[in-house]
Each structure stands twice: as C-alpha cells, then as structure tokens.
Amino acid sequence: MRRWIATAVTGLAAVLVLSGCTAPAPARPSPATTASPSATPSLTGPSTTVAVLGDSLSRGYNACDHFGDCPAVSWAGGTDPRVDSLASRLSARFDGPVTVRNVAKSGATVADLAAQVPAAAAANPDLVTVLIGANDVCRASLADMTSTETFASTVGGDLQQLAALAPGATILVASIPDVTAILPAAAGDPTARFLWSHGGCATVLADPQSRSTAAEVRRAAVADRIREYDAALAGACGALPRCVYDGGALHGYTPTMQQLSALDRFHPSVAGLKELAATEWSVLTRSPRAGALLNR
C-alpha cells in the first residue's frame, strides 16, 4: 500500500514548512530483521518464532515519526508495547522469548508472495501471518487491478508451498481491509485530500468527495474485487488443516481518523495497528486450528 506515497512526500514537506515545521527525510524501507520482542533472562517458558508475510500493512509503514517502514510497530511482529503485537502477546502467554522474521515488503502484491514464502519457512516458524492483497486493488485504474483468477491461483499455490515447507507452523491468514472504508473517516479532511491528490491509488482515492455515478461505480468495483480476493483466501486457507482464516474480521474493520497515519492518512497509525493486532489475536485464540501453537 505504499507504492504511491513517495510522490506525496514533497507536497507534505511544503505544507509542514509553511506551518513552521520541517518534514523528516523519507526513509528507505528497512530490510527484514529478526527481533525478540520480549526476550529477557527472566522468561522461562517455551520460545516461539513468528514469520510475517505481506505488504506495508505488516511493516508499520508511515506509522512512526518518519516516512517508511517501522517494523517495531508491526501488528504481527512488532516490539512496541503500544501496539501489543501478536508476537508480544505470544511472549506474554507463554512467558517465553519470541523471535520474529518479518519478510513482508512494502508495496508487495500477491505476485511477490512466492519470494517471501521460502524466507519465512527458513526460520522454522511456529506462527506465520499472511496479509496481502491491498496493493492488488490499489492501482491507477480498475484495469490494472489483479484479476480474481490470478489472485486465487497465486495465493492458493503459495499457501500450499508454505504449508509444505513449514509443516509445523500455524498459518494465520488475514482478510483484506476494505480500503474504501477510509473515505468516510478522512475524505472530509483537507490534509488527507491534499496528500491523496499527490499520491496514487486512484482506484480508491481519486475524487474522494465525489458522489458521481462514475466514482461510485469505481469504488464499488474495488470493494467487490476485495471480497472476491477474500473468498479466495478463505478457500485456500480452508484446504490446509493448520491454517486459520479470520473470517472477514479485518475486512470489516472501519478506521477512525486517529487510526490513520498522520503522514499519509492512508496507512494505519499506531492506534490502527493496535486494533489490527487485537482483531487477529481474537481470531487466533478462538480457532481450534491454532491448538498446536497455543496449547504447548
């Protein structure tokens, strides 16, 4: 979800200068790292390894006080206590250290998932999180969106490979947030509209206040495509015995303005990522398919 943000940085910097502030320089996306959110000598429980796959939503993109990735606030593998990530919750549950391998890549589409799978499996994970698909609809035009058939075949094959390479892992597949849901929260904000006008993702953000037939049809097409992607995710995950699909829980999440990044009014803020973590943790802990992970 970050492909278009770089072009908005210059415009935002101008706004901040005029208001007496200085915008920080854009940060290069940081490489995937291994972290231990709660690894201290006092922890005596079993260790857990979490692998994180996906796009900018799992990299904490633009959620901190600088442009770019901020994996410390990742909903899946972050260390920041304000988010209370899945990794942090697992550490607390077992009173044990958690190692995170975050191989998600900002800007990734479903076509990029295949390269992430072997890197994640190499960590011998206990839990793998997958959140992918927003960039497949966040494009310059409806014609540029990934077809449902391509998305379904790609994600189905990638999840099967992941299960084969990491047979001991529980896989948590998140539904794709309805990116059109940010419009009611932020379209009335002049700063949000300014940022969006200097970026991309025209399928969602073009003419954000328009109620024309063309605009409504375009947004409906995006929402329909996301639902089709989610159905593909549900089917692919359902075929694997240790795969947990969130049942559309994240798709149903509607952010508030406070849950959107102050840097782009598009990606989740720390508060938004905390909500994502809580939503997916609730799904994980209720699923009998997660028993091997949670009942150790």
N, C-alpha and C positions, 0 to 999 in steps of 0.2 A: 504493500500500500504506500510505498514511499517513492515510486518512480517519478511522480510529478512534483514532489516537494522542493527539490533543489532550485527549480526556476522561481519559486516564490520567495526564496531567502533574500534575494536582493531587494525585492519590494518591501518585505517586512523590515529589513535593516533601515530603509529610508523612513519608514513610519517611526521606528524607535529613535532615530537621530532627531527627527522633528520634535519628538516628545521629550528630548533631553536624555535619552538612554542610548546605549551602544549595543548593537546586536553582537552576540558571540559569533566567531567564525564557524562556518559549517564544519562538522566533524566527519571524518571518514568513518564508514561503518566498521566497527571493531570486528576482528575475526572471532570465530567460535572459540570459547575458552572453557576450561574446566575449573569449576569452583566448588567450594564446600560450604553451603550456607550456614551450617550450624556445627561444623566440625571443631569441637573443643575437647581437651583432655577429659572433661567430666562426663562425656557421653559414653554410655556403656552398652547401649543397645546395638542391634544389627545395623550394618551400613547399607545404604541404598544408593543406586545410581539411576539418575534421571537423564534421558536424552530428549532433546527438544527439537522438533522439526517444524518447518513452516516459513513464514514471511515476517514482515516487520512487526506484526502484532505480537510475536513471541520474542522480539528483540528489544522491546521497550523503546521503539523508535520515537524520538521527539518528546518523550515523557519526562526527561530531566531538564536541566537548565542549559542545555546545549543542543544544537541540531545534530541529528544522527542517532545511532544505536545507543542504548543504555541498558545492557542486559541485566544489570543489578536490579532493575525493577520489572523484569520479565514475570508475567503471571505464572509461568510454568517453572522456571528455574532461578528466579531472582533471589538476591540476598537481603534486599531492603525490607525491614520489618513493616514498613507502611503498606506494602503490598501483601505480605503473608502468602507467598507463592506456594505452589504445590510442593516444591522441594522443602521449603521451610516447615510446612505442615507435616510432611512425612518425617522430618527430623524430630519434630516435637512428639509425634505419635509414637515413635519407636525409641526416643531418647538416644538416637544414633546419628552418626555423620552421614551426610548426603553429598554425593559428588554429582555435578551437573556437566553434561556435554551439550552445549547449545550450538547446534549446527544449522539453525534457521538462518535465512538470508533475507534481508530487507529487499523488497522488490520481487521476490520469488513468485512464480506462478506454479501451477501443478506440474508443468514440464520440468521444473527444477527439483522436484521431489526425489526423483530417481538418484540424483547425485548425493542427496542427504542421507538416504537410507543406509548405505554401507558404512558411512562415517558414524552414524548413530549406533548401528549394530556392533561396531568395533569396540564400543565402550562397555559391552556386556551389560546392557541396562536392565533394571528391574521394572522401570516405567518408561514408556515412550509417549510423548504428547505430539499430536499432529493437528495443526491449524493452518489450512491452506485454502485458497480459492478467491480471496477478495481481489487480488490483482488480476484474476482472470475475467472479472467483470468491470474492474476499474480501468477503463480504456478510453481512447479518444473517440470511439464511435461504437455503436452496437455491433457493427460488422466485425470489429476487432476482438470481440469477446470470444473466449474459448468455447467451442461448441460443447453441448452437453455430452455428446457421444465421446468426444476426445477426452473430456474431463473424467468421465466414468471409466473408460478403459484404462486411462493412465493411473488414476488413483487406485483402481482395483488391482492392477499389476504391482504397483509399488507397495501396497499394504501386504499383499501375499509374499513379496520378497522380504519385507521387513519381518513378518512372522517366521519365515524360513531361516533368516539369518540370526534372529534373536528369539528363539523358541521359548525361552524362559521369561520373556517380558510381557507385562500387561501393556496393551496399547490403548491409549485414550484419544479418541477422535472427536474433536470439537466441531460443531456445526459452524457454518459461516455466518458472521454477523450480517444483518440486513443493513448494508451501508447507506441505503436511502433513509434509514431512521435518524441519521444525524441532521437531516434537513429541518424537521420540526424543532429540534433543540437549538440549532445555530444559524439557520438561514436569515433570521431577523437581525443578526449581529453584524454591524458594518465591517468590523475587523475580519470576521470569518469570511464574508463575501469578498473582501479585498484579497485575502490570502488565496481563496479558491480561484479568483479570476486570474491570478498569476501562476497558477499551477496547471493541473491537468485533470484526469479522471472526469472527463466531460460527460461520460455516460451518467454520472450521478450529480456532479456539481455545476454543470452548465445551467445558467439562468435559474438559480436556486429558488427564487421567489415567483417564478412564472407559473401560472395555472393554465397555460395554453394547452390545447389538446396534444400538440406535438411533445411538449415537455412531460405531460402526464403519461403519455404512451411510452416515452423513452424510459422513465423511471419504473413504470410497471414491467417493462421488458427486463430491466435489470433485476428487479425483485423476483420475477418468475424464474430467471436463469439461476439465481442463487438457490431458490427452492429446489430446482432440478439438480443442482450440484449436491445439495444436502441429501436428497434422496439417493444419489449415487454413493455418497459417503456412508449412509446408513446401510445400504445393501452390501457394500464392500466390507465394512466392519462386521456386519452381522454374520458373514460367512466364516469368520475367524473366531474360534472359541474363547480366546483371551483378549478380545477387542471390545472395548466399551465405547459406544456412541452416545453422545449426550442428549439424543432425542430431540434436538432442536432448541435446547436450553439457551445456548449462546445466540442463536438466530433471533430468539425472542427478546434479547436484551435491547432496551432503548436507552441510550446515554443521555445524561443531563449535560448542560454546558460545562459544569465543573468536572465532568468525567471525560472531557475532550482536551487534548493538548493545547496549551496556550501558544505554542509555536506554530501550529498549523490548523487548529480547530477541526481536525480530521481523525488523527490517531488518538488512542486513549491516553489520558493523563494517568498519573499515579493512582488517583482515585478510581479511574476507569479500569485500570489493570487489577486493582484490588477486587473490584466487582467481578471481573473475569475469573480470577483465581477462586473466589468464593463459589461462583456458579459451577465451575468444573470440579471443584473439590466435592461439592454436594452430590454431583452425579457419580463421581468415582466411588465415594464411600457408600453409596446406596446400591451399587451394582454387584450382583453375585459373581459376575465375571472378573471382578477385581480381587477375589478372595485370596489368590496366591500371593498377591502383593501385600494385602492389608492384614492377613491372618498369619503372619510369620512369628 
